[in-house]
Amino acid sequence: MTAICENCSAAVSTQYARVLGDNDDTVHACPNCTTLRDVSDGAAADTT
């Protein structure tokens, strides 16, 4: 099963969403639309 990045609509794994997404496992950024550094700094869970 896959999750969808809210920013670019790319498919991401459910594990990615669970680990890097927000509390509802929603992904707001992914490696397809932002840098890995930003993702590791919390961009995938940031809604702003």
N, C-alpha and C positions, 0 to 999 in steps of 0.2 A: 504494500500500500504506500502511496506517496502523499505528501503534503504540497501545498502550492505557496510560493513566495508572493506575498501581498504587493510587493513593489514591482516585480517584473513578470509575474505569472509563471516562473520556471518551476519545474517539479523538483522537490527535495525529498529526501527520505523521511520517514516518520521518526527515525532516531535523531536526525538532524533537528527536526522540529521540536522534539522532546527535550533535547539537550540545549539547543541554542535559541529556541523560540521563546515567546513570552509564557506567562503562567497558563494560558489556554492552548499552548503548543502552536500558536500562530507565528509564522515566520514573516518578518517585516523587511528582511534583506537577506541576500544569499551571495555566494561567490560569483554568480552570474551578473550581479548588478552592483556589487560593492567590493572593496578590497578585503582580503582575508584578515588584514590587521583590524579593519573596522568591525568585521564579524566577530573576531576574538575579543574586541572591546565592548561587545554587547549590541551591535547594530541590528542583529537579527531579532532581538527582543524589544528594541526601542520603537515606540509608536510615534515619536515626534519627528 
